[in-house]
Amino acid sequence: MGIQTHFIKFHNSIKLSKTDDAYSDAREKDSSITKAVKAAFKDESYEVIDDFIQGSFSTDTAIISLDGDFDIDRAIVIDSEDAPDNPVEPKKVVLDVLEKRGFTNAKIKKPCVTADYKSQNLHIDFPIYKKSGNSYYLAIGKRDSDENNREWSIADPKGL
């Protein structure tokens, strides 16, 4: 048996896609949480114009982790017209939703909001973007960042 055969066997044992049965519970949670984030953004008058998966699931390179943890990177895009000047404000909305939904260690990091689900092996990151024309801007800043340490930074989240 050649090395390519061993590689294919190994790859098939670790690969994970969005449609795999092993991912179904995480997929349901992701869908439900995304719906709650969109509703919270609507309450804040941030029009969500798009959402999409980033990271390994978007590039079909996800693998089954040794600890069984699913890592979801869910981008939320709001219309630039509705975006606040302070990019941390929509991150606070996401943080509130995640804390109310049973996530632990929820925190606002510089590029995203991140948390772990209590009763399931699920880790989720929510980067927030605003879109103006064809340009995306990533919300950069931590919870208490001053105006010198937060910004809407030009980004290309779909460029891969």
DSSP file with accessible surface (Angstrom, degrees, kcal/mol):
  #  RESIDUE AA STRUCTURE BP1 BP2  ACC     N-H-->O    O-->H-N    N-H-->O    O-->H-N    TCO  KAPPA ALPHA  PHI   PSI    X-CA   Y-CA   Z-CA
    1    1 A M              0   0  164      0, 0.0     5,-0.0     0, 0.0     2,-0.0   0.000 360.0 360.0 360.0 126.0    0.0    0.0    0.0
    2    2 A G     >  -     0   0   45      1,-0.1     4,-1.6     4,-0.0     3,-0.3  -0.213 360.0-106.9 -77.6 166.9    1.5    3.3   -1.1
    3    3 A I  H  > S+     0   0  149      1,-0.2     4,-2.6     2,-0.2     5,-0.2   0.858 117.9  59.8 -63.3 -33.8    1.8    6.5    1.0
    4    4 A Q  H  > S+     0   0  117      1,-0.2     4,-2.6     2,-0.2    -1,-0.2   0.910 103.0  52.1 -62.7 -39.1   -1.0    8.2   -1.0
    5    5 A T  H  > S+     0   0   72     -3,-0.3     4,-2.2     1,-0.2    -1,-0.2   0.919 110.8  47.7 -62.1 -43.3   -3.4    5.4    0.0
    6    6 A H  H  X S+     0   0   99     -4,-1.6     4,-2.6     2,-0.2    -2,-0.2   0.903 111.5  51.0 -64.6 -40.8   -2.5    5.9    3.7
    7    7 A F  H  X S+     0   0  114     -4,-2.6     4,-3.2     2,-0.2     5,-0.2   0.930 110.2  48.4 -62.9 -45.3   -2.9    9.7    3.3
    8    8 A I  H  X S+     0   0   80     -4,-2.6     4,-2.7     2,-0.2    -2,-0.2   0.925 112.0  49.7 -62.5 -41.6   -6.4    9.3    1.7
    9    9 A K  H  X S+     0   0  148     -4,-2.2     4,-1.3    -5,-0.2    -1,-0.2   0.932 113.9  45.5 -62.7 -45.6   -7.4    6.9    4.5
   10   10 A F  H  X S+     0   0  117     -4,-2.6     4,-1.1     2,-0.2     3,-0.5   0.943 112.7  50.6 -62.4 -48.4   -6.2    9.4    7.2
   11   11 A H  H >X S+     0   0   82     -4,-3.2     4,-2.1     1,-0.2     3,-0.8   0.921 108.9  51.5 -57.2 -45.3   -7.8   12.4    5.5
   12   12 A N  H 3< S+     0   0   85     -4,-2.7    -1,-0.2     1,-0.2    -2,-0.2   0.791 107.7  53.7 -65.1 -26.1  -11.1   10.6    5.2
   13   13 A S  H 3< S+     0   0   76     -4,-1.3    -1,-0.2    -3,-0.5    -2,-0.2   0.716 119.0  31.7 -82.0 -19.4  -11.0    9.7    9.0
   14   14 A I  H << S+     0   0   40     -4,-1.1    50,-3.0    -3,-0.8    -2,-0.2   0.604  89.4 110.5-112.2 -14.0  -10.4   13.4   10.1
   15   15 A K  B  <  -A   63   0A  99     -4,-2.1     2,-0.3    48,-0.2    48,-0.2  -0.248  42.8-172.0 -67.6 151.5  -12.3   15.5    7.5
   16   16 A L        -     0   0   11     46,-2.0    46,-0.4    47,-0.0     2,-0.3  -0.992   2.9-173.0-144.4 133.1  -15.4   17.3    8.6
   17   17 A S    >   -     0   0   35     -2,-0.3     3,-1.5    44,-0.1     6,-0.2  -0.843  40.2-106.1-123.9 167.2  -17.9   19.3    6.4
   18   18 A K  T 3  S+     0   0   77     -2,-0.3     9,-0.1     1,-0.3    -1,-0.0   0.700 119.4  51.1 -62.3 -20.1  -20.9   21.5    7.2
   19   19 A T  T 3  S+     0   0  114      8,-0.0    -1,-0.3     3,-0.0     5,-0.1   0.490  81.5 117.3 -99.7  -2.0  -23.2   18.7    6.1
   20   20 A D  S X  S-     0   0   56     -3,-1.5     3,-1.2     1,-0.1     4,-0.4  -0.336  70.2-127.2 -66.8 145.5  -21.7   15.8    8.2
   21   21 A D  G >  S+     0   0  141      1,-0.3     3,-1.5     2,-0.2     4,-0.4   0.864 109.2  62.7 -58.8 -36.6  -24.0   14.2   10.8
   22   22 A A  G 3  S+     0   0   64      1,-0.3     4,-0.3     2,-0.1    -1,-0.3   0.773 106.0  46.4 -61.2 -23.9  -21.3   14.8   13.4
   23   23 A Y  G <> S+     0   0    3     -3,-1.2     4,-2.7    -6,-0.2    -1,-0.3   0.488  83.8  98.6 -96.5  -2.0  -21.8   18.5   12.8
   24   24 A S  H <> S+     0   0   30     -3,-1.5     4,-2.3    -4,-0.4     5,-0.2   0.880  82.8  46.7 -61.2 -44.8  -25.6   18.6   12.9
   25   25 A D  H  > S+     0   0   98     -4,-0.4     4,-2.3     2,-0.2    -1,-0.2   0.927 115.1  47.1 -63.3 -43.5  -26.0   19.7   16.5
   26   26 A A  H  > S+     0   0    0     -4,-0.3     4,-2.8     2,-0.2    -2,-0.2   0.900 110.5  53.2 -63.8 -38.5  -23.4   22.5   16.1
   27   27 A R  H  X S+     0   0   87     -4,-2.7     4,-2.4     1,-0.2    -2,-0.2   0.912 109.3  48.6 -63.3 -41.3  -25.1   23.5   12.8
   28   28 A E  H  X S+     0   0  132     -4,-2.3     4,-2.4    -5,-0.2    -1,-0.2   0.915 112.7  47.6 -65.3 -43.4  -28.5   23.8   14.6
   29   29 A K  H  X S+     0   0   57     -4,-2.3     4,-3.0     2,-0.2     5,-0.3   0.920 111.1  51.6 -62.6 -44.9  -27.0   25.9   17.4
   30   30 A D  H  X S+     0   0    4     -4,-2.8     4,-2.7     1,-0.2     5,-0.2   0.938 111.4  47.3 -57.8 -46.2  -25.1   28.1   14.9
   31   31 A S  H  X S+     0   0   78     -4,-2.4     4,-2.1     1,-0.2    -1,-0.2   0.928 114.3  46.4 -62.4 -45.3  -28.4   28.7   13.0
   32   32 A S  H  X S+     0   0   48     -4,-2.4     4,-2.0     2,-0.2    -2,-0.2   0.913 114.5  46.4 -65.5 -43.5  -30.3   29.5   16.2
   33   33 A I  H  X S+     0   0    0     -4,-3.0     4,-2.6     2,-0.2     5,-0.2   0.913 110.8  52.6 -67.7 -41.3  -27.7   31.8   17.6
   34   34 A T  H  X S+     0   0    7     -4,-2.7     4,-2.6    -5,-0.3    -1,-0.2   0.920 108.3  51.4 -60.5 -41.5  -27.3   33.6   14.3
   35   35 A K  H  X S+     0   0  162     -4,-2.1     4,-2.1    -5,-0.2    -1,-0.2   0.919 110.6  48.6 -61.0 -42.6  -31.0   34.2   14.2
   36   36 A A  H  X S+     0   0   28     -4,-2.0     4,-2.4     2,-0.2    -2,-0.2   0.892 110.7  50.5 -66.6 -38.5  -30.9   35.6   17.8
   37   37 A V  H  X S+     0   0    0     -4,-2.6     4,-2.7     2,-0.2     5,-0.2   0.934 109.8  50.6 -64.4 -43.8  -28.0   37.9   16.8
   38   38 A K  H  X S+     0   0   80     -4,-2.6     4,-2.3     1,-0.2    -2,-0.2   0.911 110.7  49.1 -60.6 -41.5  -29.8   39.2   13.8
   39   39 A A  H  X S+     0   0   51     -4,-2.1     4,-2.1     2,-0.2    -1,-0.2   0.916 111.6  48.7 -65.0 -42.2  -32.9   39.9   15.9
   40   40 A A  H  X S+     0   0   21     -4,-2.4     4,-1.2     1,-0.2    -2,-0.2   0.892 111.1  50.5 -65.0 -38.8  -30.8   41.8   18.5
   41   41 A F  H  <>S+     0   0    0     -4,-2.7     5,-3.0     2,-0.2     3,-0.3   0.899 107.9  53.2 -65.5 -38.8  -29.1   43.8   15.7
   42   42 A K  H ><5S+     0   0  167     -4,-2.3     3,-1.6     1,-0.2    -2,-0.2   0.919 105.7  53.8 -61.5 -41.7  -32.6   44.7   14.3
   43   43 A D  H 3<5S+     0   0  131     -4,-2.1    -1,-0.2     1,-0.3    -2,-0.2   0.795 110.7  47.0 -61.6 -28.9  -33.6   45.9   17.8
   44   44 A E  T 3<5S-     0   0  102     -4,-1.2    -1,-0.3    -3,-0.3    -2,-0.2   0.340 119.1-112.8 -92.2   2.0  -30.5   48.2   17.7
   45   45 A S  T < 5S+     0   0   91     -3,-1.6     2,-0.7     1,-0.2    -3,-0.2   0.790  71.1 139.8  67.8  31.5  -31.3   49.4   14.2
   46   46 A Y      < -     0   0   22     -5,-3.0     2,-0.6    -8,-0.1    -1,-0.2  -0.917  48.6-141.4-100.9 107.5  -28.2   47.6   12.7
   47   47 A E        -     0   0  107     -2,-0.7    32,-2.1    32,-0.2     2,-0.6  -0.581   8.0-144.6 -74.3 117.0  -29.5   46.2    9.4
   48   48 A V  E     +B   78   0B  35     -2,-0.6    30,-0.3    30,-0.2     3,-0.1  -0.735  24.5 172.8 -80.6 118.5  -27.9   42.8    8.8
   49   49 A I  E     +     0   0B  66     28,-2.4     2,-0.3    -2,-0.6    29,-0.2   0.553  62.2   0.4-105.3  -9.8  -27.3   42.5    5.1
   50   50 A D  E     -B   77   0B  49     27,-1.4    27,-2.8     2,-0.0     2,-0.3  -0.975  50.4-171.2-167.7 155.9  -25.3   39.3    5.1
   51   51 A D  E     +B   76   0B  36     -2,-0.3     2,-0.3    25,-0.2    25,-0.2  -0.958  18.7 163.8-149.2 147.8  -23.9   36.5    7.2
   52   52 A F  E     -B   75   0B  27     23,-1.6    23,-3.0    -2,-0.3     2,-0.3  -0.989  38.2 -98.3-160.5 159.1  -21.6   33.7    6.2
   53   53 A I  E     -B   74   0B  25     -2,-0.3    21,-0.2    21,-0.2     2,-0.2  -0.646  38.5-176.2 -81.4 138.1  -19.2   31.1    7.5
   54   54 A Q  E >   +B   73   0B  35     19,-3.1     3,-0.6    -2,-0.3    19,-0.6  -0.636  42.4  35.1-117.6-177.9  -15.5   31.9    7.5
   55   55 A G  G >> S-     0   0   31     -2,-0.2     4,-1.4     1,-0.2     3,-0.7  -0.291 115.7 -14.7  75.3-153.1  -12.5   29.8    8.4
   56   56 A S  G 34>S+     0   0   37      1,-0.3     5,-2.9     2,-0.2     6,-0.8   0.805 132.8  54.8 -63.5 -32.2  -12.0   26.1    7.9
   57   57 A F  G X45S+     0   0    7     -3,-0.6     3,-0.6    14,-0.2    -1,-0.3   0.867 107.6  50.8 -69.7 -32.3  -15.7   25.3    7.1
   58   58 A S  T <45S+     0   0   51     -3,-0.7    -1,-0.2    -4,-0.4    -2,-0.2   0.796 116.3  40.3 -74.5 -26.4  -15.8   27.9    4.4
   59   59 A T  T 3<5S-     0   0   58     -4,-1.4    -1,-0.2    -5,-0.1    -2,-0.2   0.287 110.9-118.7-102.2   7.7  -12.7   26.5    2.7
   60   60 A D  T < 5S+     0   0  119     -3,-0.6    -3,-0.2    -4,-0.3    -4,-0.1   0.865  83.4 115.3  55.9  41.4  -13.7   22.9    3.3
   61   61 A T      < +     0   0   89     -5,-2.9    -4,-0.2    -6,-0.1    -5,-0.1   0.168  35.5 132.0-120.5  15.6  -10.6   22.2    5.4
   62   62 A A        -     0   0    6     -6,-0.8   -46,-2.0   -46,-0.4     2,-0.3  -0.392  35.4-166.9 -69.3 146.3  -12.3   21.5    8.7
   63   63 A I  B     -A   15   0A  97    -48,-0.2     2,-0.6    -2,-0.1   -48,-0.2  -0.905  31.9 -97.5-130.1 160.1  -11.2   18.4   10.7
   64   64 A I        -     0   0   84    -50,-3.0     6,-0.1    -2,-0.3     2,-0.1  -0.687  47.9-134.8 -75.2 117.8  -12.6   16.5   13.6
   65   65 A S    >   -     0   0   36     -2,-0.6     3,-1.2     4,-0.5    -1,-0.0  -0.373  13.5-117.2 -76.2 158.0  -10.6   17.8   16.6
   66   66 A L  T 3  S+     0   0  193      1,-0.3    -1,-0.1     2,-0.1    -2,-0.0   0.843 116.9  45.3 -62.4 -33.7   -9.1   15.5   19.1
   67   67 A D  T 3  S-     0   0  112      2,-0.1    -1,-0.3     1,-0.0    -2,-0.0   0.407 113.8-115.8 -92.5   3.2  -11.3   17.0   21.9
   68   68 A G    <   +     0   0   28     -3,-1.2     2,-0.3     1,-0.2    53,-0.1   0.607  62.3 153.0  76.9  11.1  -14.5   16.9   19.7
   69   69 A D        -     0   0   48     53,-0.1     2,-0.5    51,-0.0    -4,-0.5  -0.548  36.2-146.7 -78.0 134.3  -14.8   20.7   19.7
   70   70 A F  E     - c   0 122B  35     51,-2.3    53,-3.5    -2,-0.3     2,-0.6  -0.890   9.5-157.7 -99.9 131.2  -16.5   22.4   16.8
   71   71 A D  E     - c   0 123B  64     -2,-0.5     2,-0.5    51,-0.2   -14,-0.2  -0.937  11.0-174.6-114.2 113.7  -15.1   25.8   15.9
   72   72 A I  E     - c   0 124B   0     51,-2.8    53,-2.6    -2,-0.6     2,-0.6  -0.921  13.6-164.7-112.8 132.1  -17.5   28.0   14.0
   73   73 A D  E     -Bc  54 125B  32    -19,-0.6   -19,-3.1    -2,-0.5     2,-0.7  -0.938  15.4-177.0-114.0 104.2  -16.5   31.4   12.5
   74   74 A R  E     -B   53   0B  30     51,-2.7     2,-0.3    -2,-0.6   -21,-0.2  -0.894  11.2-153.8-111.3 108.5  -19.7   33.2   11.7
   75   75 A A  E     -B   52   0B   0    -23,-3.0   -23,-1.6    -2,-0.7     2,-0.4  -0.613   4.4-161.2 -80.8 138.2  -19.4   36.6   10.0
   76   76 A I  E     -Bd  51 128B   0     51,-2.1    53,-3.0    -2,-0.3     2,-0.5  -0.987   6.0-161.2-118.7 130.0  -22.2   39.2   10.5
   77   77 A V  E     -Bd  50 129B   0    -27,-2.8   -28,-2.4    -2,-0.4   -27,-1.4  -0.954   5.9-170.8-117.4 126.1  -22.3   42.1    8.0
   78   78 A I  E     -Bd  48 130B   0     51,-2.8    53,-2.1    -2,-0.5   -30,-0.2  -0.809  34.8 -95.3-112.0 155.9  -24.2   45.2    8.7
   79   79 A D  E >>  - d   0 131B  43    -32,-2.1     3,-1.3    -2,-0.3     4,-0.9  -0.474  28.3-131.8 -68.3 134.6  -25.0   48.1    6.3
   80   80 A S  G >4 S+     0   0   27     51,-2.3     3,-0.5     1,-0.3    -1,-0.1   0.834 105.8  61.7 -57.0 -33.3  -22.4   50.9    6.6
   81   81 A E  G 34 S+     0   0  163     50,-0.3    -1,-0.3     1,-0.2    51,-0.1   0.809 110.5  39.3 -63.5 -30.5  -25.3   53.4    6.8
   82   82 A D  G <4 S+     0   0   58     -3,-1.3    -1,-0.2   -35,-0.2    -2,-0.2   0.528  91.2 110.9 -96.1  -9.7  -26.6   51.8   10.0
   83   83 A A    <<  -     0   0   16     -4,-0.9     2,-0.1    -3,-0.5    47,-0.0  -0.438  67.8-123.9 -71.8 136.9  -23.2   51.1   11.6
   84   84 A P        -     0   0   27      0, 0.0    -1,-0.1     0, 0.0    -2,-0.1  -0.368  19.0-117.9 -72.8 159.3  -22.2   53.1   14.7
   85   85 A D  S    S+     0   0  160      1,-0.1    67,-0.1    -2,-0.1    -2,-0.1   0.881 105.3  68.5 -62.2 -37.9  -19.0   55.1   14.7
   86   86 A N  S >  S-     0   0   32      1,-0.1     3,-1.3    65,-0.0    -1,-0.1  -0.743  72.2-160.9 -86.2 110.3  -17.8   52.9   17.6
   87   87 A P  T 3> S+     0   0    2      0, 0.0     4,-0.6     0, 0.0    -1,-0.1   0.646  85.2  67.1 -69.2 -10.7  -17.2   49.4   16.2
   88   88 A V  H 3> S+     0   0    2      1,-0.2     4,-2.0     2,-0.2     5,-0.2   0.781  82.8  76.0 -79.9 -23.1  -17.3   47.9   19.7
   89   89 A E  H <> S+     0   0   67     -3,-1.3     4,-1.3     1,-0.2     3,-0.2   0.918  96.5  43.8 -57.8 -49.9  -21.0   48.7   20.1
   90   90 A P  H  > S+     0   0    0      0, 0.0     4,-2.0     0, 0.0    -1,-0.2   0.859 109.7  59.0 -66.5 -26.3  -22.3   45.9   17.8
   91   91 A K  H  X S+     0   0    0     -4,-0.6     4,-2.6     1,-0.2    -2,-0.2   0.888 101.5  54.3 -66.0 -36.4  -19.8   43.5   19.5
   92   92 A K  H  X S+     0   0   68     -4,-2.0     4,-2.2    -3,-0.2    -1,-0.2   0.867 105.5  53.5 -64.2 -35.3  -21.4   44.3   22.8
   93   93 A V  H  X S+     0   0   19     -4,-1.3     4,-2.1     2,-0.2    -2,-0.2   0.936 110.1  46.5 -64.4 -45.9  -24.8   43.2   21.3
   94   94 A V  H  X S+     0   0    0     -4,-2.0     4,-2.7     1,-0.2     5,-0.2   0.931 110.4  53.6 -62.0 -44.3  -23.3   39.9   20.2
   95   95 A L  H  X S+     0   0    3     -4,-2.6     4,-2.6     1,-0.2     5,-0.2   0.927 107.9  50.5 -56.8 -45.0  -21.7   39.4   23.6
   96   96 A D  H  X S+     0   0   72     -4,-2.2     4,-2.2     1,-0.2    -1,-0.2   0.919 110.6  49.0 -61.0 -44.2  -25.1   39.9   25.3
   97   97 A V  H  X S+     0   0   13     -4,-2.1     4,-1.3     1,-0.2    -2,-0.2   0.941 112.0  48.5 -61.2 -46.7  -26.8   37.4   23.0
   98   98 A L  H  <>S+     0   0    0     -4,-2.7     5,-1.9     1,-0.2     3,-0.3   0.911 111.0  49.7 -63.7 -41.0  -24.1   34.8   23.6
   99   99 A E  H ><5S+     0   0  100     -4,-2.6     3,-1.1     1,-0.2    -1,-0.2   0.911 111.6  48.7 -65.3 -38.4  -24.2   35.2   27.4
  100  100 A K  H 3<5S+     0   0  154     -4,-2.2    -1,-0.2     1,-0.2    -2,-0.2   0.738 106.2  59.5 -71.9 -21.0  -28.0   34.8   27.4
  101  101 A R  T 3<5S-     0   0   70     -4,-1.3    -1,-0.2    -3,-0.3    -2,-0.2   0.274 124.3 -94.5 -93.4   8.5  -27.7   31.7   25.2
  102  102 A G  T < 5S+     0   0   22     -3,-1.1    16,-2.1     1,-0.3     2,-0.3   0.749  72.7 147.4  90.8  23.0  -25.6   29.7   27.7
  103  103 A F  E   < -E  117   0B   9     -5,-1.9     2,-0.3    14,-0.2     3,-0.3  -0.658  32.2-150.0 -89.5 148.7  -22.1   30.4   26.5
  104  104 A T  E    S+E  116   0B  45     12,-3.9    12,-2.5    -2,-0.3     3,-0.1  -0.762  73.7  22.9-111.3 164.0  -19.1   30.6   28.9
  105  105 A N  E    S+     0   0B 112     -2,-0.3     2,-0.2     1,-0.2    -1,-0.2   0.788  79.0 173.0  53.1  29.2  -16.0   32.6   28.6
  106  106 A A  E     +     0   0B  19     -3,-0.3     2,-0.3     9,-0.1     9,-0.2  -0.528   9.0 156.1 -68.6 130.7  -17.8   35.0   26.3
  107  107 A K  E     -E  114   0B 110      7,-2.4     7,-2.6    -2,-0.2     2,-0.7  -0.994  46.7-113.7-155.8 156.8  -15.5   38.0   25.6
  108  108 A I  E     -E  113   0B  16     -2,-0.3    35,-0.6     5,-0.2     5,-0.2  -0.845  36.2-172.8 -93.6 114.2  -14.9   40.7   23.1
  109  109 A K        -     0   0   93      3,-2.9    32,-0.2    -2,-0.7     3,-0.0  -0.540  41.2 -94.5 -96.0 173.7  -11.5   40.2   21.5
  110  110 A K  S    S+     0   0  113      1,-0.2    31,-2.0    -2,-0.2    -1,-0.1   0.920 121.4  24.6 -58.7 -46.6   -9.9   42.7   19.1
  111  111 A P  S    S-     0   0   60      0, 0.0    17,-0.4     0, 0.0     2,-0.3   0.613 130.1  -5.1 -96.5  -8.8  -11.2   41.1   15.9
  112  112 A C        -     0   0   14     15,-0.2    -3,-2.9    26,-0.1     2,-0.4  -0.962  67.6 -95.1-162.6 177.8  -14.3   39.3   17.1
  113  113 A V  E     -EF 108 126B   0     13,-1.6    13,-3.2    -2,-0.3     2,-0.3  -0.937  45.7-172.5-107.5 133.9  -16.6   38.1   19.9
  114  114 A T  E     +EF 107 125B   4     -7,-2.6    -7,-2.4    -2,-0.4     2,-0.3  -0.938  12.7 154.7-132.8 150.5  -15.8   34.6   21.0
  115  115 A A  E     - F   0 124B   1      9,-1.9     9,-2.6    -2,-0.3     2,-0.4  -0.983  32.2-126.0-165.2 163.5  -17.3   32.1   23.4
  116  116 A D  E     -EF 104 123B  52    -12,-2.5   -12,-3.9    -2,-0.3     2,-0.3  -0.956  30.3-120.6-117.2 136.6  -17.7   28.4   24.3
  117  117 A Y  E >   -E  103   0B  34      5,-3.1     3,-0.6    -2,-0.4     5,-0.5  -0.598  18.6-140.3 -78.2 135.2  -21.1   26.7   24.6
  118  118 A K  T 3  S+     0   0  147    -16,-2.1    -1,-0.1    -2,-0.3   -15,-0.1   0.923  93.8  31.9 -62.4 -50.4  -21.6   25.2   28.1
  119  119 A S  T 3  S+     0   0  100    -17,-0.2     2,-0.3     2,-0.0    -1,-0.2   0.304 118.9  48.3 -98.3   9.8  -23.3   21.9   27.3
  120  120 A Q  S <  S-     0   0   38     -3,-0.6     2,-2.2     2,-0.2    -3,-0.2  -0.989  87.0-106.6-147.3 151.5  -21.8   21.2   23.9
  121  121 A N  S    S+     0   0   95     -2,-0.3   -51,-2.3   -53,-0.1     2,-0.4  -0.532  73.4 131.4 -78.2  77.0  -18.3   21.1   22.4
  122  122 A L  E     -c   70   0B   1     -2,-2.2    -5,-3.1    -5,-0.5     2,-0.4  -0.989  34.9-177.0-138.5 124.7  -18.9   24.2   20.4
  123  123 A H  E     -cF  71 116B  34    -53,-3.5   -51,-2.8    -2,-0.4     2,-0.4  -0.975  14.0-169.9-117.2 134.0  -16.7   27.3   20.1
  124  124 A I  E     -cF  72 115B   0     -9,-2.6    -9,-1.9    -2,-0.4     2,-0.4  -0.979  12.3-166.4-131.9 139.6  -17.9   30.2   18.1
  125  125 A D  E     -cF  73 114B  26    -53,-2.6   -51,-2.7    -2,-0.4   -11,-0.2  -0.990   5.0-163.3-120.6 133.9  -16.3   33.4   16.9
  126  126 A F  E     - F   0 113B   0    -13,-3.2   -13,-1.6    -2,-0.4     2,-0.3  -0.873   4.4-171.8-118.2  95.7  -18.4   36.3   15.5
  127  127 A P        -     0   0   12      0, 0.0   -51,-2.1     0, 0.0     2,-0.5  -0.697  17.1-145.3 -78.4 141.7  -16.4   38.8   13.5
  128  128 A I  E     -d   76   0B   0    -17,-0.4    11,-3.0    -2,-0.3     2,-0.3  -0.934  19.3-178.2-112.4 131.2  -18.6   41.9   12.7
  129  129 A Y  E     -dG  77 138B  14    -53,-3.0   -51,-2.8    -2,-0.5     2,-0.4  -0.904  18.0-150.2-122.1 153.1  -18.2   43.7    9.4
  130  130 A K  E     -dG  78 137B  41      7,-2.3     7,-2.5    -2,-0.3     2,-0.4  -0.919  18.7-148.4-114.3 150.7  -19.8   46.8    7.9
  131  131 A K  E     +dG  79 136B  56    -53,-2.1   -51,-2.3    -2,-0.4     2,-0.4  -0.980  17.9 178.4-125.6 132.4  -20.2   47.0    4.2
  132  132 A S  E >  S- G   0 135B  57      3,-2.6     3,-2.5    -2,-0.4     2,-0.3  -0.982  70.3 -44.4-130.6 114.2  -20.1   50.0    2.0
  133  133 A G  T 3  S-     0   0   64     -2,-0.4   -53,-0.1     1,-0.3     0, 0.0  -0.463 124.5 -25.8  63.3-122.9  -20.4   49.4   -1.8
  134  134 A N  T 3  S+     0   0  152     -2,-0.3     2,-0.4    -3,-0.1    -1,-0.3   0.316 119.0 101.3-100.4   5.8  -18.1   46.4   -2.4
  135  135 A S  E <   -G  132   0B  48     -3,-2.5    -3,-2.6    21,-0.0     2,-0.3  -0.783  54.7-157.1-100.7 137.1  -15.9   47.2    0.6
  136  136 A Y  E     -GH 131 155B  21     19,-0.8    19,-2.6    -2,-0.4     2,-0.4  -0.855   2.5-163.2-107.6 148.0  -15.9   45.4    3.9
  137  137 A Y  E     -GH 130 154B  66     -7,-2.5    -7,-2.3    -2,-0.3     2,-0.3  -0.993  13.6-139.6-133.8 124.0  -14.7   46.9    7.2
  138  138 A L  E     -GH 129 153B  28     15,-3.4    15,-2.8    -2,-0.4     2,-0.7  -0.653  21.5-118.7 -85.3 135.5  -13.9   44.7   10.2
  139  139 A A  E     - H   0 152B   0    -11,-3.0     2,-0.4    -2,-0.3   -11,-0.3  -0.630  37.2-171.0 -73.5 111.8  -14.9   45.9   13.7
  140  140 A I  E     + H   0 151B  22     11,-3.0    11,-1.9    -2,-0.7     2,-0.2  -0.908  33.2  76.5-108.9 132.9  -11.6   46.1   15.6
  141  141 A G        -     0   0    0    -31,-2.0     2,-0.2    -2,-0.4     9,-0.2  -0.493  62.2-109.6 143.4 148.5  -11.5   46.8   19.3
  142  142 A K    >   -     0   0  123      7,-0.4     3,-1.9    -2,-0.2   -33,-0.1  -0.465  50.8 -85.6 -92.7 174.6  -11.9   45.3   22.8
  143  143 A R  T 3  S+     0   0  119    -35,-0.6   -51,-0.1     1,-0.3   -34,-0.1   0.852 126.6  27.0 -50.1 -47.3  -14.8   46.0   25.2
  144  144 A D  T 3  S+     0   0  145      2,-0.0    -1,-0.3   -56,-0.0     2,-0.1   0.099  85.4 143.9-109.5  24.7  -13.1   49.1   26.8
  145  145 A S    <   -     0   0   21     -3,-1.9   -57,-0.1     4,-0.1     2,-0.1  -0.392  44.0-134.4 -64.5 135.9  -10.9   50.2   23.9
  146  146 A D    >   -     0   0   70     -2,-0.1     3,-2.3     1,-0.1    -4,-0.1  -0.286  37.2 -86.8 -81.2 176.9  -10.6   54.0   23.6
  147  147 A E  G >  S+     0   0  133      1,-0.3     3,-0.6     2,-0.2    -1,-0.1   0.725 128.0  58.8 -61.9 -18.6  -10.9   55.7   20.3
  148  148 A N  G 3  S+     0   0  130      1,-0.2    -1,-0.3     3,-0.0    -3,-0.0   0.603 109.5  43.9 -82.2 -12.3   -7.2   55.2   19.6
  149  149 A N  G <  S+     0   0   92     -3,-2.3    -7,-0.4    -7,-0.1     2,-0.3   0.033 105.6  64.4-123.8  24.5   -7.6   51.4   19.8
  150  150 A R    <   +     0   0   66     -3,-0.6     2,-0.3    -9,-0.2    -9,-0.2  -0.994  54.7 143.2-145.0 147.8  -10.7   50.7   17.9
  151  151 A E  E     -H  140   0B 109    -11,-1.9   -11,-3.0    -2,-0.3     2,-0.8  -0.983  54.0-102.3-168.1 165.2  -11.6   51.2   14.3
  152  152 A W  E     -H  139   0B  31     -2,-0.3     2,-0.4   -13,-0.2   -13,-0.2  -0.922  50.0-159.9 -95.4 105.6  -13.5   49.9   11.3
  153  153 A S  E     -H  138   0B  36    -15,-2.8   -15,-3.4    -2,-0.8    -2,-0.0  -0.795  22.0-106.1 -99.1 131.6  -10.5   48.3    9.4
  154  154 A I  E     +H  137   0B 108     -2,-0.4     2,-0.3   -17,-0.3   -17,-0.3  -0.211  51.5 172.2 -51.8 137.3  -10.6   47.6    5.7
  155  155 A A  E     -H  136   0B  29    -19,-2.6   -19,-0.8    -3,-0.0     3,-0.1  -0.938  38.1-148.3-146.4 166.5  -11.0   43.8    5.2
  156  156 A D    >   +     0   0  119     -2,-0.3     3,-1.7   -21,-0.1     4,-0.2  -0.569  26.0 165.4-137.1  69.3  -11.5   41.2    2.5
  157  157 A P  T 3  S+     0   0   22      0, 0.0     3,-0.2     0, 0.0    -1,-0.1   0.721  79.6  41.4 -66.3 -19.3  -13.4   38.4    4.3
  158  158 A K  T 3  S+     0   0  109      1,-0.1    -2,-0.0    -3,-0.1  -104,-0.0   0.309  85.9 101.5-106.8   9.4  -14.5   36.7    1.1
  159  159 A G    <         0   0   45     -3,-1.7    -1,-0.1     1,-0.1    -4,-0.0   0.626 360.0 360.0 -73.5 -14.7  -11.2   37.1   -0.7
  160  160 A L              0   0  186     -3,-0.2    -1,-0.1    -4,-0.2     0, 0.0  -0.115 360.0 360.0 -67.5 360.0   -9.9   33.5   -0.2
